[in-house]
Structures are given as structure tokens and as C-alpha cells.
Amino acid sequence: MSQTTPLQESELGTDTTTTPKLVEPGDHERFSHYVKKEKIVESAVMGIPVIALCGKVWVPGRDPKNFPVCPACKEIHAKLKPGDEDKS
């Protein structure tokens, strides 16, 4: 029977790496907003501004995963009944 020795942490490939996130001026004030999916696609293709549940109007251009959810959009969305978002 062969004897094994424990691997050192560096041999396990568990080194930590960091990926810097590009931050633009004003990013600390940005939120991810709730918008109908089909409006996002239309905006991406045509460059047409979208309107979020909270009323913000803009042309999306950043990855929403990089920002927290807009508190107003989240509150409005929580109060909607199933199917309400399809009426506008």
C-alpha cells in the first residue's frame, strides 16, 4: 500500500484571483430597474427609451447585474398581482 501526503494549498490550485469591475462616474447612484422584457429587446435593437415601473426613462446600456435593484421598482413590483404587468 502506498503512502500519500497531504497537498499544500498552492498545489490544490485554490489561489484567489480578483477581477476588477469597471466603474464609471455616477455608478454609485445607478440601479437595475424593472421593465418589460420585450421593451428591453426593442430598446436594444431600435435605441428607443424604456420606462421602468418607477417612472425612470432611459436607454439601457449597462449590465443590470452590476447594480442593486431600484427600491421603488421593487416595491411596485411586489404590489402587482399576477398579470398586472401585462396591462400597459
Secondary structure, DSSP 8 states (H G I E B T S, - for coil): --------GGGGT-----------TTGGG--B----HHHHHHHHHH---EE-TT--EE---S-GGGS-B-HHHHHHHHH--TTGGG--
